[in-house]
Amino acid sequence: MKNIIVERVIRDGGNRIALRFPYYQELNGVVKELPDAQWSSDMNTGIFQIVLIS
């Protein structure tokens, strides 16, 4: 089982979601395929824009 921590962060003036998890090649590949995914080298995590769907 892999643990993933989901956090709300403020980045580039907006709300983002950060996913934190130990290095796992398969999971890294899945995360990189998510739309608008960015890698934060200073936070060492994936950062994603929060999209609200109503």
N, CA and C of each residue as an Amber inpcrd file, in Angstrom:
protein
   162
   0.8470000  -1.1700000   0.0000000   0.0000000   0.0000000   0.0000000
   0.8950000   1.2360000   0.0000000   0.5330000   2.2250000  -0.8060000
   1.2790000   3.4820000  -0.8860000   0.4870000   4.5760000  -0.1890000
   1.1670000   5.3640000   0.6150000   0.5300000   6.5010000   1.2780000
   0.7220000   7.7480000   0.4420000  -0.3670000   8.4660000   0.2090000
  -0.3280000   9.7280000  -0.5260000  -0.9330000  10.7880000   0.3740000
  -0.2080000  11.8670000   0.5720000  -0.7010000  12.9920000   1.3650000
  -1.1760000  14.0670000   0.3910000  -2.4140000  14.5120000   0.5820000
  -2.9990000  15.5600000  -0.2540000  -3.0900000  16.8170000   0.5950000
  -2.4930000  17.9100000   0.1000000  -2.4820000  19.1670000   0.8350000
  -2.9550000  20.3100000  -0.0500000  -3.6240000  21.2750000   0.5520000
  -3.9730000  22.5100000  -0.1390000  -2.8340000  23.4860000   0.0990000
  -2.3110000  24.0660000  -0.9880000  -1.2260000  25.0340000  -0.8870000
  -1.5700000  26.2650000  -1.7070000  -0.9720000  27.3950000  -1.3460000
  -1.0890000  28.6120000  -2.1460000   0.1700000  28.6920000  -2.9950000
  -0.0020000  28.7580000  -4.2890000   1.1390000  28.7570000  -5.2040000
   0.8040000  29.6370000  -6.3890000   1.7110000  30.5190000  -6.7670000
   1.5070000  31.4090000  -7.9170000   0.2100000  32.1820000  -7.8040000
  -0.1260000  32.6000000  -6.5760000  -1.3060000  33.4250000  -6.3560000
  -2.6260000  32.6860000  -6.3810000  -2.6140000  31.3740000  -6.3630000
  -3.8730000  30.6330000  -6.4090000  -3.8360000  29.3820000  -5.5610000
  -4.9990000  28.8220000  -5.3330000  -5.1150000  27.5660000  -4.5900000
  -4.6710000  26.4110000  -5.4670000  -3.8930000  25.5370000  -4.8880000
  -3.4100000  24.3460000  -5.5880000  -3.5330000  23.1470000  -4.6680000
  -3.4400000  21.9890000  -5.2440000  -3.3830000  20.7390000  -4.4910000
  -1.9800000  20.1720000  -4.6840000  -1.3570000  19.7780000  -3.5800000
  -0.0490000  19.1310000  -3.6400000  -0.2210000  17.6680000  -3.2510000
   0.4080000  16.7940000  -4.0130000   0.4120000  15.3660000  -3.6960000
   1.8170000  15.0080000  -3.2360000   1.9060000  14.4530000  -2.0450000
   3.2050000  14.0590000  -1.4990000   3.2000000  12.5510000  -1.2440000
   4.2420000  11.8970000  -1.7660000   4.3850000  10.4590000  -1.5650000
   5.8380000  10.0750000  -1.8250000   6.2850000   8.9670000  -1.2240000
   7.6400000   8.4950000  -1.4860000   7.7960000   8.1580000  -2.9690000
   9.0270000   8.2100000  -3.4480000   9.2700000   7.9070000  -4.8520000
   8.7460000   6.5130000  -5.1930000   7.9400000   6.4750000  -6.2280000
   7.3880000   5.2260000  -6.7400000   7.1750000   5.4360000  -8.2340000
   7.9800000   4.7940000  -9.0580000   8.0360000   5.0630000 -10.4880000
   6.6690000   4.9820000 -11.1730000   5.8970000   3.9480000 -10.8840000
   4.6020000   3.7870000 -11.5430000   3.6500000   4.9250000 -11.1860000
   3.6150000   5.2990000  -9.9130000   2.7440000   6.3860000  -9.4730000
   3.2050000   7.7220000 -10.0480000   4.5050000   7.9470000 -10.1210000
   5.0240000   9.1770000 -10.7350000   4.5470000   9.3030000 -12.1760000
   4.5500000   8.1960000 -12.9060000   4.0910000   8.2170000 -14.2920000
   2.6230000   8.5800000 -14.4040000   1.7980000   8.0660000 -13.5060000
   0.3630000   8.3770000 -13.5100000   0.1480000   9.8600000 -13.1980000
   0.8510000  10.3680000 -12.1920000   0.6870000  11.7670000 -11.7900000
   1.0960000  12.7050000 -12.9140000   2.1630000  12.3850000 -13.6240000
   2.6270000  13.2450000 -14.7240000   1.6180000  13.3130000 -15.8650000
   0.7320000  12.3390000 -15.9600000  -0.2810000  12.3190000 -17.0160000
  -1.5150000  13.1550000 -16.6750000  -1.6600000  13.5950000 -15.4330000
  -2.8180000  14.3920000 -15.0390000  -2.7920000  15.7520000 -15.7370000
  -3.9540000  16.2540000 -16.1810000  -4.0000000  17.5480000 -16.8690000
  -3.4820000  18.6680000 -15.9640000  -2.7000000  19.5730000 -16.5400000
  -2.1720000  20.7570000 -15.8540000  -1.2630000  20.4240000 -14.6760000
  -0.7230000  19.2270000 -14.6440000   0.1930000  18.8590000 -13.5590000
   1.5080000  19.6030000 -13.7300000   2.0610000  20.0600000 -12.6280000
   3.3580000  20.7310000 -12.6210000   4.1960000  20.1130000 -11.5170000
   5.5020000  20.1170000 -11.7030000   6.3980000  19.6190000 -10.6760000
   7.0380000  20.8120000  -9.9850000   6.9800000  20.8350000  -8.6810000
   7.6030000  21.8920000  -7.8890000   8.9200000  21.3570000  -7.3440000
  10.0250000  21.8330000  -7.9110000  11.3240000  21.3380000  -7.4540000
  11.6640000  21.8520000  -6.0580000  11.1990000  23.0510000  -5.7030000
  11.4950000  23.5550000  -4.3590000  10.6610000  22.8530000  -3.2910000
   9.4620000  22.4040000  -3.6440000   8.6270000  21.6610000  -2.6980000
   8.8030000  20.1510000  -2.8730000   9.4620000  19.7560000  -3.9710000
   9.6870000  18.3450000  -4.3000000   8.3820000  17.5450000  -4.3220000
   7.4010000  18.0980000  -5.0290000   6.0860000  17.4630000  -5.0900000
   5.3640000  17.8710000  -6.3690000   4.3140000  17.1490000  -6.7030000
   3.4460000  17.5310000  -7.8130000   2.4410000  18.5590000  -7.3370000
   2.1710000  19.5520000  -8.1760000   1.2320000  20.6270000  -7.8440000
   0.1410000  20.6390000  -8.9130000  -1.1150000  20.7600000  -8.4660000
  -2.2400000  20.7370000  -9.3810000  -3.1980000  21.8660000  -9.0630000
  -3.7320000  22.4850000 -10.0900000  -4.7080000  23.5390000  -9.8980000
  -6.0110000  22.9310000  -9.3800000  -6.6540000  23.6190000  -8.4480000
  -7.9450000  23.1730000  -7.9310000  -9.0410000  23.6230000  -8.8890000
  -9.8240000  22.6840000  -9.3610000 -10.9420000  22.9810000 -10.2440000
 -12.2140000  22.5720000  -9.5240000 -13.1090000  23.5190000  -9.3320000
 -14.3710000  23.2320000  -8.6570000 -15.4440000  22.9220000  -9.6860000
 -16.1020000  21.8060000  -9.5240000 -17.1570000  21.3900000 -10.4450000
 -18.4660000  21.4010000  -9.6560000 -19.4530000  22.1360000 -10.1800000
 -20.7270000  22.1950000  -9.4600000 -21.8350000  21.5890000 -10.2780000
